[in-house]
Amino acid sequence: MPSQPGKPIHRPQVGEVVADLAREGPTGRPTEGIYMDIIKRKVYLRCEVTHLEWTTRPEDVQPLDTPRFVAVQHPSRPRTSGTIGAVT
């Protein structure tokens, strides 16, 4: 599902559950994810169930009709493409 042109970009809070318009879930609706951070124009989202992270574009993030938040102790830094054991 492409983003809607002219629609303002949503700026979520850490722990806010948002819809990713670029990823379709098994029900055909946008995938929901917990907002973790934005780095270099990539939004990092995390699945509530599997805790796997993925990235999307800021313009593809949409708030839910009924806002929902998840307690996040601290936002994790996204993983880098460096080698295993590399100090970053």
Jmol script that loads the backbone (N, CA, C; Angstrom):
load data "model"
ATOM      1  N   MET A   1       0.836  -1.170   0.000  1.00  0.00           N
ATOM      2  CA  MET A   1       0.000   0.000   0.000  1.00  0.00           C
ATOM      3  C   MET A   1       0.889   1.245   0.000  1.00  0.00           C
ATOM      4  N   PRO A   2       0.792   2.091  -1.008  1.00  0.00           N
ATOM      5  CA  PRO A   2       1.624   3.283  -1.022  1.00  0.00           C
ATOM      6  C   PRO A   2       1.110   4.340  -0.060  1.00  0.00           C
ATOM      7  N   SER A   3       2.011   5.234   0.317  1.00  0.00           N
ATOM      8  CA  SER A   3       1.596   6.329   1.190  1.00  0.00           C
ATOM      9  C   SER A   3       0.703   7.284   0.408  1.00  0.00           C
ATOM     10  N   GLN A   4      -0.039   8.093   1.136  1.00  0.00           N
ATOM     11  CA  GLN A   4      -0.951   9.028   0.503  1.00  0.00           C
ATOM     12  C   GLN A   4      -0.250  10.363   0.311  1.00  0.00           C
ATOM     13  N   PRO A   5      -0.130  10.838  -0.971  1.00  0.00           N
ATOM     14  CA  PRO A   5       0.570  12.100  -1.208  1.00  0.00           C
ATOM     15  C   PRO A   5      -0.162  13.268  -0.550  1.00  0.00           C
ATOM     16  N   GLY A   6       0.611  14.222  -0.057  1.00  0.00           N
ATOM     17  CA  GLY A   6       0.026  15.403   0.549  1.00  0.00           C
ATOM     18  C   GLY A   6      -0.397  15.239   1.992  1.00  0.00           C
ATOM     19  N   LYS A   7      -0.356  14.018   2.506  1.00  0.00           N
ATOM     20  CA  LYS A   7      -0.736  13.772   3.895  1.00  0.00           C
ATOM     21  C   LYS A   7       0.468  14.065   4.790  1.00  0.00           C
ATOM     22  N   PRO A   8       0.277  14.801   5.904  1.00  0.00           N
ATOM     23  CA  PRO A   8       1.425  15.101   6.759  1.00  0.00           C
ATOM     24  C   PRO A   8       2.036  13.831   7.357  1.00  0.00           C
ATOM     25  N   ILE A   9       3.360  13.853   7.544  1.00  0.00           N
ATOM     26  CA  ILE A   9       4.071  12.708   8.117  1.00  0.00           C
ATOM     27  C   ILE A   9       3.812  12.666   9.616  1.00  0.00           C
ATOM     28  N   HIS A  10       3.427  11.487  10.108  1.00  0.00           N
ATOM     29  CA  HIS A  10       3.172  11.293  11.539  1.00  0.00           C
ATOM     30  C   HIS A  10       4.499  11.143  12.276  1.00  0.00           C
ATOM     31  N   ARG A  11       4.651  11.842  13.377  1.00  0.00           N
ATOM     32  CA  ARG A  11       5.863  11.766  14.212  1.00  0.00           C
ATOM     33  C   ARG A  11       5.498  11.034  15.502  1.00  0.00           C
ATOM     34  N   PRO A  12       5.638   9.707  15.529  1.00  0.00           N
ATOM     35  CA  PRO A  12       5.228   8.935  16.712  1.00  0.00           C
ATOM     36  C   PRO A  12       6.175   9.108  17.896  1.00  0.00           C
ATOM     37  N   GLN A  13       5.686   8.719  19.052  1.00  0.00           N
ATOM     38  CA  GLN A  13       6.486   8.686  20.267  1.00  0.00           C
ATOM     39  C   GLN A  13       7.068   7.280  20.416  1.00  0.00           C
ATOM     40  N   VAL A  14       8.206   7.164  21.096  1.00  0.00           N
ATOM     41  CA  VAL A  14       8.792   5.845  21.354  1.00  0.00           C
ATOM     42  C   VAL A  14       7.771   5.018  22.131  1.00  0.00           C
ATOM     43  N   GLY A  15       7.511   3.813  21.663  1.00  0.00           N
ATOM     44  CA  GLY A  15       6.546   2.922  22.299  1.00  0.00           C
ATOM     45  C   GLY A  15       5.160   2.990  21.690  1.00  0.00           C
ATOM     46  N   GLU A  16       4.927   3.932  20.787  1.00  0.00           N
ATOM     47  CA  GLU A  16       3.617   4.042  20.133  1.00  0.00           C
ATOM     48  C   GLU A  16       3.473   2.956  19.074  1.00  0.00           C
ATOM     49  N   VAL A  17       2.342   2.279  19.067  1.00  0.00           N
ATOM     50  CA  VAL A  17       2.064   1.272  18.044  1.00  0.00           C
ATOM     51  C   VAL A  17       1.494   2.009  16.839  1.00  0.00           C
ATOM     52  N   VAL A  18       2.113   1.793  15.687  1.00  0.00           N
ATOM     53  CA  VAL A  18       1.720   2.473  14.459  1.00  0.00           C
ATOM     54  C   VAL A  18       1.486   1.452  13.356  1.00  0.00           C
ATOM     55  N   ALA A  19       0.864   1.901  12.280  1.00  0.00           N
ATOM     56  CA  ALA A  19       0.653   1.060  11.098  1.00  0.00           C
ATOM     57  C   ALA A  19       1.725   1.398  10.074  1.00  0.00           C
ATOM     58  N   ASP A  20       2.300   0.367   9.466  1.00  0.00           N
ATOM     59  CA  ASP A  20       3.283   0.532   8.397  1.00  0.00           C
ATOM     60  C   ASP A  20       2.555   0.283   7.078  1.00  0.00           C
ATOM     61  N   LEU A  21       2.264   1.349   6.344  1.00  0.00           N
ATOM     62  CA  LEU A  21       1.506   1.242   5.105  1.00  0.00           C
ATOM     63  C   LEU A  21       2.253   0.486   4.019  1.00  0.00           C
ATOM     64  N   ALA A  22       3.568   0.322   4.164  1.00  0.00           N
ATOM     65  CA  ALA A  22       4.372  -0.369   3.155  1.00  0.00           C
ATOM     66  C   ALA A  22       4.386  -1.887   3.342  1.00  0.00           C
ATOM     67  N   ARG A  23       3.910  -2.369   4.487  1.00  0.00           N
ATOM     68  CA  ARG A  23       3.912  -3.815   4.764  1.00  0.00           C
ATOM     69  C   ARG A  23       2.497  -4.289   5.031  1.00  0.00           C
ATOM     70  N   GLU A  24       2.068  -5.245   4.248  1.00  0.00           N
ATOM     71  CA  GLU A  24       0.733  -5.803   4.416  1.00  0.00           C
ATOM     72  C   GLU A  24       0.812  -7.057   5.279  1.00  0.00           C
ATOM     73  N   GLY A  25      -0.031  -7.114   6.294  1.00  0.00           N
ATOM     74  CA  GLY A  25      -0.076  -8.280   7.162  1.00  0.00           C
ATOM     75  C   GLY A  25      -0.898  -9.399   6.552  1.00  0.00           C
ATOM     76  N   PRO A  26      -1.025 -10.531   7.242  1.00  0.00           N
ATOM     77  CA  PRO A  26      -1.766 -11.679   6.716  1.00  0.00           C
ATOM     78  C   PRO A  26      -3.249 -11.391   6.506  1.00  0.00           C
ATOM     79  N   THR A  27      -3.790 -10.392   7.187  1.00  0.00           N
ATOM     80  CA  THR A  27      -5.210 -10.049   7.032  1.00  0.00           C
ATOM     81  C   THR A  27      -5.444  -9.080   5.886  1.00  0.00           C
ATOM     82  N   GLY A  28      -4.357  -8.620   5.239  1.00  0.00           N
ATOM     83  CA  GLY A  28      -4.489  -7.664   4.158  1.00  0.00           C
ATOM     84  C   GLY A  28      -4.440  -6.219   4.634  1.00  0.00           C
ATOM     85  N   ARG A  29      -4.336  -6.018   5.933  1.00  0.00           N
ATOM     86  CA  ARG A  29      -4.240  -4.672   6.511  1.00  0.00           C
ATOM     87  C   ARG A  29      -2.761  -4.336   6.741  1.00  0.00           C
ATOM     88  N   PRO A  30      -2.438  -3.053   6.899  1.00  0.00           N
ATOM     89  CA  PRO A  30      -1.037  -2.690   7.174  1.00  0.00           C
ATOM     90  C   PRO A  30      -0.533  -3.355   8.458  1.00  0.00           C
ATOM     91  N   THR A  31       0.731  -3.719   8.446  1.00  0.00           N
ATOM     92  CA  THR A  31       1.360  -4.339   9.610  1.00  0.00           C
ATOM     93  C   THR A  31       1.522  -3.302  10.719  1.00  0.00           C
ATOM     94  N   GLU A  32       1.232  -3.695  11.947  1.00  0.00           N
ATOM     95  CA  GLU A  32       1.426  -2.816  13.096  1.00  0.00           C
ATOM     96  C   GLU A  32       2.770  -3.106  13.736  1.00  0.00           C
ATOM     97  N   GLY A  33       3.428  -2.057  14.216  1.00  0.00           N
ATOM     98  CA  GLY A  33       4.711  -2.207  14.876  1.00  0.00           C
ATOM     99  C   GLY A  33       4.909  -1.131  15.923  1.00  0.00           C
ATOM    100  N   ILE A  34       5.788  -1.396  16.866  1.00  0.00           N
ATOM    101  CA  ILE A  34       6.111  -0.447  17.926  1.00  0.00           C
ATOM    102  C   ILE A  34       7.207   0.478  17.403  1.00  0.00           C
ATOM    103  N   TYR A  35       6.965   1.771  17.476  1.00  0.00           N
ATOM    104  CA  TYR A  35       7.959   2.747  17.036  1.00  0.00           C
ATOM    105  C   TYR A  35       9.121   2.751  18.021  1.00  0.00           C
ATOM    106  N   MET A  36      10.346   2.606  17.476  1.00  0.00           N
ATOM    107  CA  MET A  36      11.543   2.570  18.308  1.00  0.00           C
ATOM    108  C   MET A  36      12.433   3.789  18.095  1.00  0.00           C
ATOM    109  N   ASP A  37      12.634   4.191  16.836  1.00  0.00           N
ATOM    110  CA  ASP A  37      13.554   5.297  16.558  1.00  0.00           C
ATOM    111  C   ASP A  37      13.492   5.641  15.078  1.00  0.00           C
ATOM    112  N   ILE A  38      14.097   6.770  14.737  1.00  0.00           N
ATOM    113  CA  ILE A  38      14.309   7.134  13.333  1.00  0.00           C
ATOM    114  C   ILE A  38      15.769   7.548  13.191  1.00  0.00           C
ATOM    115  N   ILE A  39      16.446   6.935  12.230  1.00  0.00           N
ATOM    116  CA  ILE A  39      17.859   7.216  11.985  1.00  0.00           C
ATOM    117  C   ILE A  39      18.061   7.290  10.476  1.00  0.00           C
ATOM    118  N   LYS A  40      18.637   8.387  10.029  1.00  0.00           N
ATOM    119  CA  LYS A  40      18.937   8.576   8.601  1.00  0.00           C
ATOM    120  C   LYS A  40      17.726   8.290   7.720  1.00  0.00           C
ATOM    121  N   ARG A  41      16.600   8.875   8.084  1.00  0.00           N
ATOM    122  CA  ARG A  41      15.335   8.748   7.337  1.00  0.00           C
ATOM    123  C   ARG A  41      14.819   7.307   7.235  1.00  0.00           C
ATOM    124  N   LYS A  42      15.206   6.460   8.174  1.00  0.00           N
ATOM    125  CA  LYS A  42      14.635   5.122   8.282  1.00  0.00           C
ATOM    126  C   LYS A  42      13.947   5.025   9.631  1.00  0.00           C
ATOM    127  N   VAL A  43      12.687   4.624   9.613  1.00  0.00           N
ATOM    128  CA  VAL A  43      11.936   4.419  10.853  1.00  0.00           C
ATOM    129  C   VAL A  43      12.117   2.962  11.259  1.00  0.00           C
ATOM    130  N   TYR A  44      12.488   2.750  12.515  1.00  0.00           N
ATOM    131  CA  TYR A  44      12.673   1.402  13.047  1.00  0.00           C
ATOM    132  C   TYR A  44      11.446   1.017  13.852  1.00  0.00           C
ATOM    133  N   LEU A  45      10.818  -0.079  13.442  1.00  0.00           N
ATOM    134  CA  LEU A  45       9.636  -0.608  14.114  1.00  0.00           C
ATOM    135  C   LEU A  45       9.948  -1.998  14.634  1.00  0.00           C
ATOM    136  N   ARG A  46       9.232  -2.401  15.680  1.00  0.00           N
ATOM    137  CA  ARG A  46       9.435  -3.733  16.269  1.00  0.00           C
ATOM    138  C   ARG A  46       8.084  -4.416  16.420  1.00  0.00           C
ATOM    139  N   CYS A  47       8.038  -5.689  16.079  1.00  0.00           N
ATOM    140  CA  CYS A  47       6.820  -6.490  16.219  1.00  0.00           C
ATOM    141  C   CYS A  47       6.529  -6.723  17.703  1.00  0.00           C
ATOM    142  N   GLU A  48       5.261  -6.560  18.099  1.00  0.00           N
ATOM    143  CA  GLU A  48       4.881  -6.794  19.502  1.00  0.00           C
ATOM    144  C   GLU A  48       5.026  -8.255  19.908  1.00  0.00           C
ATOM    145  N   VAL A  49       4.859  -9.165  18.976  1.00  0.00           N
ATOM    146  CA  VAL A  49       4.862 -10.596  19.294  1.00  0.00           C
ATOM    147  C   VAL A  49       6.256 -11.200  19.171  1.00  0.00           C
ATOM    148  N   THR A  50       6.889 -11.032  18.019  1.00  0.00           N
ATOM    149  CA  THR A  50       8.178 -11.689  17.770  1.00  0.00           C
ATOM    150  C   THR A  50       9.369 -10.825  18.172  1.00  0.00           C
ATOM    151  N   HIS A  51       9.135  -9.533  18.351  1.00  0.00           N
ATOM    152  CA  HIS A  51      10.176  -8.556  18.698  1.00  0.00           C
ATOM    153  C   HIS A  51      11.201  -8.355  17.587  1.00  0.00           C
ATOM    154  N   LEU A  52      10.900  -8.846  16.379  1.00  0.00           N
ATOM    155  CA  LEU A  52      11.787  -8.613  15.247  1.00  0.00           C
ATOM    156  C   LEU A  52      11.621  -7.175  14.780  1.00  0.00           C
ATOM    157  N   GLU A  53      12.715  -6.551  14.368  1.00  0.00           N
ATOM    158  CA  GLU A  53      12.687  -5.172  13.900  1.00  0.00           C
ATOM    159  C   GLU A  53      12.704  -5.126  12.382  1.00  0.00           C
ATOM    160  N   TRP A  54      12.151  -4.052  11.840  1.00  0.00           N
ATOM    161  CA  TRP A  54      12.246  -3.781  10.423  1.00  0.00           C
ATOM    162  C   TRP A  54      12.257  -2.263  10.241  1.00  0.00           C
ATOM    163  N   THR A  55      12.593  -1.842   9.050  1.00  0.00           N
ATOM    164  CA  THR A  55      12.613  -0.413   8.765  1.00  0.00           C
ATOM    165  C   THR A  55      11.555  -0.084   7.720  1.00  0.00           C
ATOM    166  N   THR A  56      11.136   1.165   7.745  1.00  0.00           N
ATOM    167  CA  THR A  56      10.199   1.670   6.760  1.00  0.00           C
ATOM    168  C   THR A  56      10.475   3.152   6.565  1.00  0.00           C
ATOM    169  N   ARG A  57       9.813   3.750   5.620  1.00  0.00           N
ATOM    170  CA  ARG A  57       9.978   5.182   5.365  1.00  0.00           C
ATOM    171  C   ARG A  57       9.047   5.976   6.276  1.00  0.00           C
ATOM    172  N   PRO A  58       9.462   7.167   6.692  1.00  0.00           N
ATOM    173  CA  PRO A  58       8.610   7.992   7.568  1.00  0.00           C
ATOM    174  C   PRO A  58       7.225   8.247   6.984  1.00  0.00           C
ATOM    175  N   GLU A  59       7.138   8.416   5.680  1.00  0.00           N
ATOM    176  CA  GLU A  59       5.840   8.695   5.056  1.00  0.00           C
ATOM    177  C   GLU A  59       4.896   7.494   5.043  1.00  0.00           C
ATOM    178  N   ASP A  60       5.422   6.291   5.367  1.00  0.00           N
ATOM    179  CA  ASP A  60       4.583   5.088   5.411  1.00  0.00           C
ATOM    180  C   ASP A  60       4.096   4.756   6.818  1.00  0.00           C
ATOM    181  N   VAL A  61       4.417   5.611   7.801  1.00  0.00           N
ATOM    182  CA  VAL A  61       3.993   5.386   9.186  1.00  0.00           C
ATOM    183  C   VAL A  61       2.708   6.172   9.442  1.00  0.00           C
ATOM    184  N   GLN A  62       1.708   5.473   9.946  1.00  0.00           N
ATOM    185  CA  GLN A  62       0.410   6.087  10.199  1.00  0.00           C
ATOM    186  C   GLN A  62      -0.049   5.739  11.612  1.00  0.00           C
ATOM    187  N   PRO A  63      -0.639   6.697  12.333  1.00  0.00           N
ATOM    188  CA  PRO A  63      -1.148   6.375  13.667  1.00  0.00           C
ATOM    189  C   PRO A  63      -2.352   5.438  13.563  1.00  0.00           C
ATOM    190  N   LEU A  64      -2.599   4.676  14.607  1.00  0.00           N
ATOM    191  CA  LEU A  64      -3.780   3.822  14.650  1.00  0.00           C
ATOM    192  C   LEU A  64      -5.011   4.679  14.936  1.00  0.00           C
ATOM    193  N   ASP A  65      -6.193   4.191  14.556  1.00  0.00           N
ATOM    194  CA  ASP A  65      -7.441   4.919  14.838  1.00  0.00           C
ATOM    195  C   ASP A  65      -7.611   5.141  16.332  1.00  0.00           C
ATOM    196  N   THR A  66      -7.280   4.109  17.125  1.00  0.00           N
ATOM    197  CA  THR A  66      -7.296   4.217  18.580  1.00  0.00           C
ATOM    198  C   THR A  66      -5.851   4.112  19.045  1.00  0.00           C
ATOM    199  N   PRO A  67      -5.258   5.218  19.504  1.00  0.00           N
ATOM    200  CA  PRO A  67      -3.844   5.182  19.902  1.00  0.00           C
ATOM    201  C   PRO A  67      -3.559   4.109  20.952  1.00  0.00           C
ATOM    202  N   ARG A  68      -2.405   3.450  20.795  1.00  0.00           N
ATOM    203  CA  ARG A  68      -1.982   2.407  21.730  1.00  0.00           C
ATOM    204  C   ARG A  68      -0.483   2.543  21.951  1.00  0.00           C
ATOM    205  N   PHE A  69      -0.070   2.372  23.195  1.00  0.00           N
ATOM    206  CA  PHE A  69       1.338   2.498  23.548  1.00  0.00           C
ATOM    207  C   PHE A  69       1.796   1.246  24.286  1.00  0.00           C
ATOM    208  N   VAL A  70       3.064   0.914  24.120  1.00  0.00           N
ATOM    209  CA  VAL A  70       3.689  -0.223  24.778  1.00  0.00           C
ATOM    210  C   VAL A  70       4.851   0.324  25.597  1.00  0.00           C
ATOM    211  N   ALA A  71       4.983  -0.147  26.816  1.00  0.00           N
ATOM    212  CA  ALA A  71       6.091   0.310  27.660  1.00  0.00           C
ATOM    213  C   ALA A  71       7.408  -0.169  27.061  1.00  0.00           C
ATOM    214  N   VAL A  72       8.292   0.775  26.827  1.00  0.00           N
ATOM    215  CA  VAL A  72       9.622   0.478  26.299  1.00  0.00           C
ATOM    216  C   VAL A  72      10.602   1.003  27.333  1.00  0.00           C
ATOM    217  N   GLN A  73      11.392   0.103  27.914  1.00  0.00           N
ATOM    218  CA  GLN A  73      12.330   0.528  28.953  1.00  0.00           C
ATOM    219  C   GLN A  73      13.307   1.553  28.413  1.00  0.00           C
ATOM    220  N   HIS A  74      13.836   1.300  27.265  1.00  0.00           N
ATOM    221  CA  HIS A  74      14.694   2.254  26.581  1.00  0.00           C
ATOM    222  C   HIS A  74      14.714   1.858  25.128  1.00  0.00           C
ATOM    223  N   PRO A  75      14.725   2.816  24.230  1.00  0.00           N
ATOM    224  CA  PRO A  75      14.780   2.434  22.825  1.00  0.00           C
ATOM    225  C   PRO A  75      16.124   1.786  22.515  1.00  0.00           C
ATOM    226  N   SER A  76      16.075   0.667  21.834  1.00  0.00           N
ATOM    227  CA  SER A  76      17.322   0.000  21.467  1.00  0.00           C
ATOM    228  C   SER A  76      17.900   0.675  20.239  1.00  0.00           C
ATOM    229  N   ARG A  77      19.188   0.630  20.114  1.00  0.00           N
ATOM    230  CA  ARG A  77      19.829   1.140  18.914  1.00  0.00           C
ATOM    231  C   ARG A  77      19.690   0.071  17.845  1.00  0.00           C
ATOM    232  N   PRO A  78      19.290   0.450  16.645  1.00  0.00           N
ATOM    233  CA  PRO A  78      19.180  -0.538  15.568  1.00  0.00           C
ATOM    234  C   PRO A  78      20.515  -1.221  15.325  1.00  0.00           C
ATOM    235  N   ARG A  79      20.440  -2.443  14.874  1.00  0.00           N
ATOM    236  CA  ARG A  79      21.648  -3.208  14.606  1.00  0.00           C
ATOM    237  C   ARG A  79      22.369  -2.615  13.408  1.00  0.00           C
ATOM    238  N   THR A  80      23.695  -2.709  13.393  1.00  0.00           N
ATOM    239  CA  THR A  80      24.471  -2.194  12.272  1.00  0.00           C
ATOM    240  C   THR A  80      24.850  -3.337  11.354  1.00  0.00           C
ATOM    241  N   SER A  81      25.354  -2.987  10.212  1.00  0.00           N
ATOM    242  CA  SER A  81      25.771  -4.013   9.248  1.00  0.00           C
ATOM    243  C   SER A  81      27.225  -4.416   9.466  1.00  0.00           C
ATOM    244  N   GLY A  82      27.812  -3.993  10.586  1.00  0.00           N
ATOM    245  CA  GLY A  82      29.202  -4.343  10.887  1.00  0.00           C
ATOM    246  C   GLY A  82      29.369  -5.813  11.148  1.00  0.00           C
ATOM    247  N   THR A  83      30.587  -6.245  11.343  1.00  0.00           N
ATOM    248  CA  THR A  83      30.854  -7.654  11.592  1.00  0.00           C
ATOM    249  C   THR A  83      30.474  -8.025  13.023  1.00  0.00           C
ATOM    250  N   ILE A  84      30.268  -9.283  13.243  1.00  0.00           N
ATOM    251  CA  ILE A  84      29.902  -9.785  14.575  1.00  0.00           C
ATOM    252  C   ILE A  84      31.045  -9.478  15.528  1.00  0.00           C
ATOM    253  N   GLY A  85      30.708  -8.916  16.653  1.00  0.00           N
ATOM    254  CA  GLY A  85      31.710  -8.605  17.662  1.00  0.00           C
ATOM    255  C   GLY A  85      32.404  -7.267  17.467  1.00  0.00           C
ATOM    256  N   ALA A  86      32.043  -6.560  16.384  1.00  0.00           N
ATOM    257  CA  ALA A  86      32.679  -5.261  16.138  1.00  0.00           C
ATOM    258  C   ALA A  86      32.195  -4.254  17.175  1.00  0.00           C
ATOM    259  N   VAL A  87      33.090  -3.430  17.613  1.00  0.00           N
ATOM    260  CA  VAL A  87      32.732  -2.374  18.559  1.00  0.00           C
ATOM    261  C   VAL A  87      32.291  -1.163  17.767  1.00  0.00           C
ATOM    262  N   THR A  88      31.083  -0.670  18.073  1.00  0.00           N
ATOM    263  CA  THR A  88      30.574   0.498  17.335  1.00  0.00           C
ATOM    264  C   THR A  88      30.401   1.668  18.260  1.00  0.00           C
TER     265      THR A  88
END
end "model"
wireframe off; spacefill off
backbone 0.3
color backbone group
